[in-house]
Amino acid sequence: MTRSPFDMSGKTVLVTGSTLGMGLTIAKGFHACGARTIISSNIQQHPAGP
């Protein structure tokens, strides 16, 4: 069985600035590849509401 070059299973990643935009897209990409994804931001609430 060939492992995908994008397989992140068993890995943990920390994405800072991940509430909006590029950070959020990167966090979603890592999650889709199987990584345990930890997100961090200094925005306490999304600007569009809860």
PDB file of N, H, CA, C and O in Angstrom:
ATOM      1  N   MET A   1       0.843  -1.169   0.000  1.00  0.00           N
ATOM      2  CA  MET A   1       0.000   0.000   0.000  1.00  0.00           C
ATOM      3  C   MET A   1       0.894   1.241   0.000  1.00  0.00           C
ATOM      4  O   MET A   1       1.781   1.365   0.845  1.00  0.00           O
ATOM      5  N   THR A   2       0.672   2.132  -0.916  1.00  0.00           N
ATOM      6  H   THR A   2      -0.048   2.031  -1.603  1.00  0.00           H
ATOM      7  CA  THR A   2       1.459   3.354  -1.028  1.00  0.00           C
ATOM      8  C   THR A   2       0.829   4.451  -0.177  1.00  0.00           C
ATOM      9  O   THR A   2      -0.376   4.695  -0.231  1.00  0.00           O
ATOM     10  N   ARG A   3       1.674   5.098   0.604  1.00  0.00           N
ATOM     11  H   ARG A   3       2.653   4.899   0.648  1.00  0.00           H
ATOM     12  CA  ARG A   3       1.204   6.192   1.451  1.00  0.00           C
ATOM     13  C   ARG A   3       1.214   7.492   0.670  1.00  0.00           C
ATOM     14  O   ARG A   3       2.176   7.791  -0.038  1.00  0.00           O
ATOM     15  N   SER A   4       0.142   8.268   0.797  1.00  0.00           N
ATOM     16  H   SER A   4      -0.640   8.025   1.372  1.00  0.00           H
ATOM     17  CA  SER A   4       0.044   9.558   0.118  1.00  0.00           C
ATOM     18  C   SER A   4       1.092  10.519   0.662  1.00  0.00           C
ATOM     19  O   SER A   4       1.351  10.524   1.865  1.00  0.00           O
ATOM     20  N   PRO A   5       1.702  11.335  -0.202  1.00  0.00           N
ATOM     21  CA  PRO A   5       2.673  12.317   0.292  1.00  0.00           C
ATOM     22  C   PRO A   5       2.020  13.387   1.168  1.00  0.00           C
ATOM     23  O   PRO A   5       2.712  14.146   1.847  1.00  0.00           O
ATOM     24  N   PHE A   6       0.692  13.445   1.149  1.00  0.00           N
ATOM     25  H   PHE A   6       0.130  12.828   0.598  1.00  0.00           H
ATOM     26  CA  PHE A   6      -0.034  14.429   1.959  1.00  0.00           C
ATOM     27  C   PHE A   6      -0.637  13.817   3.216  1.00  0.00           C
ATOM     28  O   PHE A   6      -1.371  14.495   3.936  1.00  0.00           O
ATOM     29  N   ASP A   7      -0.342  12.542   3.497  1.00  0.00           N
ATOM     30  H   ASP A   7       0.253  11.991   2.912  1.00  0.00           H
ATOM     31  CA  ASP A   7      -0.873  11.870   4.676  1.00  0.00           C
ATOM     32  C   ASP A   7      -0.223  12.451   5.930  1.00  0.00           C
ATOM     33  O   ASP A   7       0.995  12.379   6.092  1.00  0.00           O
ATOM     34  N   MET A   8      -1.030  13.022   6.809  1.00  0.00           N
ATOM     35  H   MET A   8      -2.019  13.081   6.677  1.00  0.00           H
ATOM     36  CA  MET A   8      -0.540  13.610   8.053  1.00  0.00           C
ATOM     37  C   MET A   8      -1.022  12.819   9.270  1.00  0.00           C
ATOM     38  O   MET A   8      -0.975  13.313  10.396  1.00  0.00           O
ATOM     39  N   SER A   9      -1.480  11.598   9.037  1.00  0.00           N
ATOM     40  H   SER A   9      -1.518  11.197   8.122  1.00  0.00           H
ATOM     41  CA  SER A   9      -1.968  10.763  10.136  1.00  0.00           C
ATOM     42  C   SER A   9      -0.885  10.602  11.194  1.00  0.00           C
ATOM     43  O   SER A   9       0.278  10.354  10.874  1.00  0.00           O
ATOM     44  N   GLY A  10      -1.274  10.743  12.448  1.00  0.00           N
ATOM     45  H   GLY A  10      -2.218  10.944  12.708  1.00  0.00           H
ATOM     46  CA  GLY A  10      -0.334  10.586  13.548  1.00  0.00           C
ATOM     47  C   GLY A  10       0.479  11.843  13.832  1.00  0.00           C
ATOM     48  O   GLY A  10       1.314  11.842  14.736  1.00  0.00           O
ATOM     49  N   LYS A  11       0.251  12.901  13.086  1.00  0.00           N
ATOM     50  H   LYS A  11      -0.428  12.901  12.352  1.00  0.00           H
ATOM     51  CA  LYS A  11       0.983  14.156  13.277  1.00  0.00           C
ATOM     52  C   LYS A  11       0.083  15.166  13.979  1.00  0.00           C
ATOM     53  O   LYS A  11      -1.139  15.122  13.841  1.00  0.00           O
ATOM     54  N   THR A  12       0.691  16.070  14.728  1.00  0.00           N
ATOM     55  H   THR A  12       1.684  16.106  14.841  1.00  0.00           H
ATOM     56  CA  THR A  12      -0.023  17.171  15.369  1.00  0.00           C
ATOM     57  C   THR A  12       0.543  18.465  14.827  1.00  0.00           C
ATOM     58  O   THR A  12       1.759  18.651  14.787  1.00  0.00           O
ATOM     59  N   VAL A  13      -0.339  19.364  14.410  1.00  0.00           N
ATOM     60  H   VAL A  13      -1.327  19.213  14.442  1.00  0.00           H
ATOM     61  CA  VAL A  13       0.098  20.664  13.891  1.00  0.00           C
ATOM     62  C   VAL A  13      -0.590  21.775  14.673  1.00  0.00           C
ATOM     63  O   VAL A  13      -1.729  21.628  15.117  1.00  0.00           O
ATOM     64  N   LEU A  14       0.114  22.882  14.833  1.00  0.00           N
ATOM     65  H   LEU A  14       1.039  23.002  14.472  1.00  0.00           H
ATOM     66  CA  LEU A  14      -0.421  24.078  15.466  1.00  0.00           C
ATOM     67  C   LEU A  14      -0.451  25.162  14.413  1.00  0.00           C
ATOM     68  O   LEU A  14       0.578  25.496  13.826  1.00  0.00           O
ATOM     69  N   VAL A  15      -1.636  25.716  14.170  1.00  0.00           N
ATOM     70  H   VAL A  15      -2.472  25.445  14.647  1.00  0.00           H
ATOM     71  CA  VAL A  15      -1.792  26.787  13.185  1.00  0.00           C
ATOM     72  C   VAL A  15      -2.211  28.039  13.942  1.00  0.00           C
ATOM     73  O   VAL A  15      -3.275  28.063  14.561  1.00  0.00           O
ATOM     74  N   THR A  16      -1.383  29.079  13.898  1.00  0.00           N
ATOM     75  H   THR A  16      -0.519  29.060  13.395  1.00  0.00           H
ATOM     76  CA  THR A  16      -1.725  30.331  14.556  1.00  0.00           C
ATOM     77  C   THR A  16      -2.416  31.254  13.562  1.00  0.00           C
ATOM     78  O   THR A  16      -2.214  31.141  12.353  1.00  0.00           O
ATOM     79  N   GLY A  17      -3.226  32.160  14.075  1.00  0.00           N
ATOM     80  H   GLY A  17      -3.390  32.252  15.057  1.00  0.00           H
ATOM     81  CA  GLY A  17      -3.962  33.068  13.201  1.00  0.00           C
ATOM     82  C   GLY A  17      -4.961  32.332  12.334  1.00  0.00           C
ATOM     83  O   GLY A  17      -5.121  32.646  11.155  1.00  0.00           O
ATOM     84  N   SER A  18      -5.636  31.350  12.920  1.00  0.00           N
ATOM     85  H   SER A  18      -5.506  31.095  13.878  1.00  0.00           H
ATOM     86  CA  SER A  18      -6.459  30.446  12.111  1.00  0.00           C
ATOM     87  C   SER A  18      -7.956  30.695  12.224  1.00  0.00           C
ATOM     88  O   SER A  18      -8.752  29.787  11.985  1.00  0.00           O
ATOM     89  N   THR A  19      -8.349  31.908  12.584  1.00  0.00           N
ATOM     90  H   THR A  19      -7.703  32.646  12.778  1.00  0.00           H
ATOM     91  CA  THR A  19      -9.771  32.222  12.660  1.00  0.00           C
ATOM     92  C   THR A  19     -10.356  32.533  11.292  1.00  0.00           C
ATOM     93  O   THR A  19     -11.504  32.190  11.008  1.00  0.00           O
ATOM     94  N   LEU A  20      -9.573  33.177  10.451  1.00  0.00           N
ATOM     95  H   LEU A  20      -8.640  33.455  10.682  1.00  0.00           H
ATOM     96  CA  LEU A  20     -10.050  33.636   9.151  1.00  0.00           C
ATOM     97  C   LEU A  20      -8.999  33.413   8.065  1.00  0.00           C
ATOM     98  O   LEU A  20      -7.841  33.110   8.351  1.00  0.00           O
ATOM     99  N   GLY A  21      -9.420  33.567   6.844  1.00  0.00           N
ATOM    100  H   GLY A  21     -10.361  33.814   6.612  1.00  0.00           H
ATOM    101  CA  GLY A  21      -8.507  33.645   5.708  1.00  0.00           C
ATOM    102  C   GLY A  21      -7.557  32.486   5.524  1.00  0.00           C
ATOM    103  O   GLY A  21      -7.944  31.321   5.621  1.00  0.00           O
ATOM    104  N   MET A  22      -6.291  32.824   5.255  1.00  0.00           N
ATOM    105  H   MET A  22      -5.976  33.770   5.176  1.00  0.00           H
ATOM    106  CA  MET A  22      -5.286  31.820   4.926  1.00  0.00           C
ATOM    107  C   MET A  22      -5.042  30.839   6.075  1.00  0.00           C
ATOM    108  O   MET A  22      -4.896  29.639   5.844  1.00  0.00           O
ATOM    109  N   GLY A  23      -4.998  31.339   7.302  1.00  0.00           N
ATOM    110  H   GLY A  23      -5.116  32.314   7.490  1.00  0.00           H
ATOM    111  CA  GLY A  23      -4.781  30.457   8.449  1.00  0.00           C
ATOM    112  C   GLY A  23      -5.872  29.413   8.588  1.00  0.00           C
ATOM    113  O   GLY A  23      -5.592  28.245   8.856  1.00  0.00           O
ATOM    114  N   LEU A  24      -7.121  29.836   8.404  1.00  0.00           N
ATOM    115  H   LEU A  24      -7.349  30.785   8.186  1.00  0.00           H
ATOM    116  CA  LEU A  24      -8.238  28.903   8.477  1.00  0.00           C
ATOM    117  C   LEU A  24      -8.163  27.869   7.357  1.00  0.00           C
ATOM    118  O   LEU A  24      -8.411  26.686   7.587  1.00  0.00           O
ATOM    119  N   THR A  25      -7.828  28.305   6.167  1.00  0.00           N
ATOM    120  H   THR A  25      -7.627  29.266   5.980  1.00  0.00           H
ATOM    121  CA  THR A  25      -7.703  27.393   5.019  1.00  0.00           C
ATOM    122  C   THR A  25      -6.598  26.370   5.262  1.00  0.00           C
ATOM    123  O   THR A  25      -6.771  25.188   4.965  1.00  0.00           O
ATOM    124  N   ILE A  26      -5.467  26.815   5.798  1.00  0.00           N
ATOM    125  H   ILE A  26      -5.327  27.775   6.039  1.00  0.00           H
ATOM    126  CA  ILE A  26      -4.357  25.902   6.101  1.00  0.00           C
ATOM    127  C   ILE A  26      -4.777  24.894   7.169  1.00  0.00           C
ATOM    128  O   ILE A  26      -4.494  23.703   7.040  1.00  0.00           O
ATOM    129  N   ALA A  27      -5.455  25.364   8.230  1.00  0.00           N
ATOM    130  H   ALA A  27      -5.686  26.331   8.335  1.00  0.00           H
ATOM    131  CA  ALA A  27      -5.905  24.462   9.288  1.00  0.00           C
ATOM    132  C   ALA A  27      -6.860  23.401   8.737  1.00  0.00           C
ATOM    133  O   ALA A  27      -6.754  22.227   9.091  1.00  0.00           O
ATOM    134  N   LYS A  28      -7.782  23.808   7.879  1.00  0.00           N
ATOM    135  H   LYS A  28      -7.868  24.762   7.592  1.00  0.00           H
ATOM    136  CA  LYS A  28      -8.712  22.851   7.265  1.00  0.00           C
ATOM    137  C   LYS A  28      -7.970  21.842   6.390  1.00  0.00           C
ATOM    138  O   LYS A  28      -8.324  20.663   6.358  1.00  0.00           O
ATOM    139  N   GLY A  29      -6.946  22.306   5.685  1.00  0.00           N
ATOM    140  H   GLY A  29      -6.659  23.264   5.711  1.00  0.00           H
ATOM    141  CA  GLY A  29      -6.159  21.405   4.837  1.00  0.00           C
ATOM    142  C   GLY A  29      -5.420  20.357   5.645  1.00  0.00           C
ATOM    143  O   GLY A  29      -5.423  19.182   5.280  1.00  0.00           O
ATOM    144  N   PHE A  30      -4.783  20.763   6.745  1.00  0.00           N
ATOM    145  H   PHE A  30      -4.781  21.718   7.042  1.00  0.00           H
ATOM    146  CA  PHE A  30      -4.105  19.798   7.617  1.00  0.00           C
ATOM    147  C   PHE A  30      -5.102  18.801   8.184  1.00  0.00           C
ATOM    148  O   PHE A  30      -4.827  17.602   8.234  1.00  0.00           O
ATOM    149  N   HIS A  31      -6.262  19.295   8.611  1.00  0.00           N
ATOM    150  H   HIS A  31      -6.485  20.269   8.571  1.00  0.00           H
ATOM    151  CA  HIS A  31      -7.294  18.411   9.162  1.00  0.00           C
ATOM    152  C   HIS A  31      -7.753  17.396   8.105  1.00  0.00           C
ATOM    153  O   HIS A  31      -7.921  16.214   8.406  1.00  0.00           O
ATOM    154  N   ALA A  32      -7.950  17.859   6.885  1.00  0.00           N
ATOM    155  H   ALA A  32      -7.814  18.819   6.640  1.00  0.00           H
ATOM    156  CA  ALA A  32      -8.387  16.974   5.798  1.00  0.00           C
ATOM    157  C   ALA A  32      -7.343  15.896   5.484  1.00  0.00           C
ATOM    158  O   ALA A  32      -7.683  14.822   4.986  1.00  0.00           O
ATOM    159  N   CYS A  33      -6.078  16.189   5.775  1.00  0.00           N
ATOM    160  H   CYS A  33      -5.803  17.061   6.179  1.00  0.00           H
ATOM    161  CA  CYS A  33      -4.998  15.224   5.532  1.00  0.00           C
ATOM    162  C   CYS A  33      -4.771  14.301   6.720  1.00  0.00           C
ATOM    163  O   CYS A  33      -3.855  13.479   6.700  1.00  0.00           O
ATOM    164  N   GLY A  34      -5.603  14.429   7.764  1.00  0.00           N
ATOM    165  H   GLY A  34      -6.348  15.096   7.780  1.00  0.00           H
ATOM    166  CA  GLY A  34      -5.558  13.493   8.879  1.00  0.00           C
ATOM    167  C   GLY A  34      -4.785  13.960  10.092  1.00  0.00           C
ATOM    168  O   GLY A  34      -4.633  13.194  11.043  1.00  0.00           O
ATOM    169  N   ALA A  35      -4.289  15.191  10.100  1.00  0.00           N
ATOM    170  H   ALA A  35      -4.413  15.813   9.327  1.00  0.00           H
ATOM    171  CA  ALA A  35      -3.525  15.680  11.241  1.00  0.00           C
ATOM    172  C   ALA A  35      -4.434  16.074  12.391  1.00  0.00           C
ATOM    173  O   ALA A  35      -5.562  16.524  12.187  1.00  0.00           O
ATOM    174  N   ARG A  36      -3.928  15.897  13.597  1.00  0.00           N
ATOM    175  H   ARG A  36      -3.013  15.531  13.763  1.00  0.00           H
ATOM    176  CA  ARG A  36      -4.580  16.469  14.771  1.00  0.00           C
ATOM    177  C   ARG A  36      -4.239  17.952  14.709  1.00  0.00           C
ATOM    178  O   ARG A  36      -3.071  18.322  14.826  1.00  0.00           O
ATOM    179  N   THR A  37      -5.234  18.797  14.529  1.00  0.00           N
ATOM    180  H   THR A  37      -6.183  18.496  14.435  1.00  0.00           H
ATOM    181  CA  THR A  37      -5.001  20.206  14.241  1.00  0.00           C
ATOM    182  C   THR A  37      -5.422  21.072  15.421  1.00  0.00           C
ATOM    183  O   THR A  37      -6.564  21.020  15.878  1.00  0.00           O
ATOM    184  N   ILE A  38      -4.476  21.868  15.900  1.00  0.00           N
ATOM    185  H   ILE A  38      -3.548  21.910  15.528  1.00  0.00           H
ATOM    186  CA  ILE A  38      -4.728  22.804  16.993  1.00  0.00           C
ATOM    187  C   ILE A  38      -4.723  24.195  16.382  1.00  0.00           C
ATOM    188  O   ILE A  38      -3.775  24.582  15.699  1.00  0.00           O
ATOM    189  N   ILE A  39      -5.793  24.944  16.636  1.00  0.00           N
ATOM    190  H   ILE A  39      -6.563  24.630  17.192  1.00  0.00           H
ATOM    191  CA  ILE A  39      -5.879  26.291  16.071  1.00  0.00           C
ATOM    192  C   ILE A  39      -5.739  27.327  17.180  1.00  0.00           C
ATOM    193  O   ILE A  39      -6.106  27.084  18.329  1.00  0.00           O
ATOM    194  N   SER A  40      -5.201  28.483  16.813  1.00  0.00           N
ATOM    195  H   SER A  40      -4.903  28.681  15.879  1.00  0.00           H
ATOM    196  CA  SER A  40      -4.980  29.549  17.773  1.00  0.00           C
ATOM    197  C   SER A  40      -5.225  30.890  17.100  1.00  0.00           C
ATOM    198  O   SER A  40      -4.878  31.089  15.935  1.00  0.00           O
ATOM    199  N   SER A  41      -5.830  31.808  17.852  1.00  0.00           N
ATOM    200  H   SER A  41      -6.112  31.646  18.797  1.00  0.00           H
ATOM    201  CA  SER A  41      -6.085  33.135  17.313  1.00  0.00           C
ATOM    202  C   SER A  41      -6.235  34.119  18.458  1.00  0.00           C
ATOM    203  O   SER A  41      -6.574  33.731  19.575  1.00  0.00           O
ATOM    204  N   ASN A  42      -5.985  35.380  18.187  1.00  0.00           N
ATOM    205  H   ASN A  42      -5.709  35.696  17.280  1.00  0.00           H
ATOM    206  CA  ASN A  42      -6.206  36.391  19.210  1.00  0.00           C
ATOM    207  C   ASN A  42      -7.597  37.013  19.092  1.00  0.00           C
ATOM    208  O   ASN A  42      -7.934  37.908  19.866  1.00  0.00           O
ATOM    209  N   ILE A  43      -8.407  36.558  18.142  1.00  0.00           N
ATOM    210  H   ILE A  43      -8.134  35.831  17.512  1.00  0.00           H
ATOM    211  CA  ILE A  43      -9.791  37.009  18.001  1.00  0.00           C
ATOM    212  C   ILE A  43     -10.666  36.097  18.835  1.00  0.00           C
ATOM    213  O   ILE A  43     -10.706  34.891  18.589  1.00  0.00           O
ATOM    214  N   GLN A  44     -11.371  36.645  19.821  1.00  0.00           N
ATOM    215  H   GLN A  44     -11.339  37.624  20.021  1.00  0.00           H
ATOM    216  CA  GLN A  44     -12.169  35.820  20.715  1.00  0.00           C
ATOM    217  C   GLN A  44     -13.500  35.396  20.102  1.00  0.00           C
ATOM    218  O   GLN A  44     -14.057  34.363  20.472  1.00  0.00           O
ATOM    219  N   GLN A  45     -14.003  36.185  19.176  1.00  0.00           N
ATOM    220  H   GLN A  45     -13.551  37.024  18.875  1.00  0.00           H
ATOM    221  CA  GLN A  45     -15.264  35.850  18.526  1.00  0.00           C
ATOM    222  C   GLN A  45     -15.150  36.215  17.056  1.00  0.00           C
ATOM    223  O   GLN A  45     -14.596  37.256  16.704  1.00  0.00           O
ATOM    224  N   HIS A  46     -15.675  35.353  16.208  1.00  0.00           N
ATOM    225  H   HIS A  46     -16.125  34.507  16.494  1.00  0.00           H
ATOM    226  CA  HIS A  46     -15.644  35.596  14.765  1.00  0.00           C
ATOM    227  C   HIS A  46     -16.388  36.890  14.471  1.00  0.00           C
ATOM    228  O   HIS A  46     -17.469  37.106  15.018  1.00  0.00           O
ATOM    229  N   PRO A  47     -15.835  37.769  13.611  1.00  0.00           N
ATOM    230  CA  PRO A  47     -16.468  39.054  13.318  1.00  0.00           C
ATOM    231  C   PRO A  47     -17.905  38.951  12.815  1.00  0.00           C
ATOM    232  O   PRO A  47     -18.686  39.885  12.996  1.00  0.00           O
ATOM    233  N   ALA A  48     -18.267  37.829  12.187  1.00  0.00           N
ATOM    234  H   ALA A  48     -17.632  37.070  12.040  1.00  0.00           H
ATOM    235  CA  ALA A  48     -19.615  37.666  11.646  1.00  0.00           C
ATOM    236  C   ALA A  48     -20.614  37.210  12.710  1.00  0.00           C
ATOM    237  O   ALA A  48     -21.807  37.084  12.434  1.00  0.00           O
ATOM    238  N   GLY A  49     -20.126  36.964  13.918  1.00  0.00           N
ATOM    239  H   GLY A  49     -19.157  37.066  14.143  1.00  0.00           H
ATOM    240  CA  GLY A  49     -21.020  36.527  14.999  1.00  0.00           C
ATOM    241  C   GLY A  49     -20.631  35.157  15.499  1.00  0.00           C
ATOM    242  O   GLY A  49     -19.641  34.593  15.033  1.00  0.00           O
ATOM    243  N   PRO A  50     -21.387  34.601  16.440  1.00  0.00           N
ATOM    244  CA  PRO A  50     -21.042  33.304  17.049  1.00  0.00           C
ATOM    245  C   PRO A  50     -21.107  32.144  16.095  1.00  0.00           C
ATOM    246  O   PRO A  50     -20.840  31.007  16.486  1.00  0.00           O
TER     247      PRO A  50
END
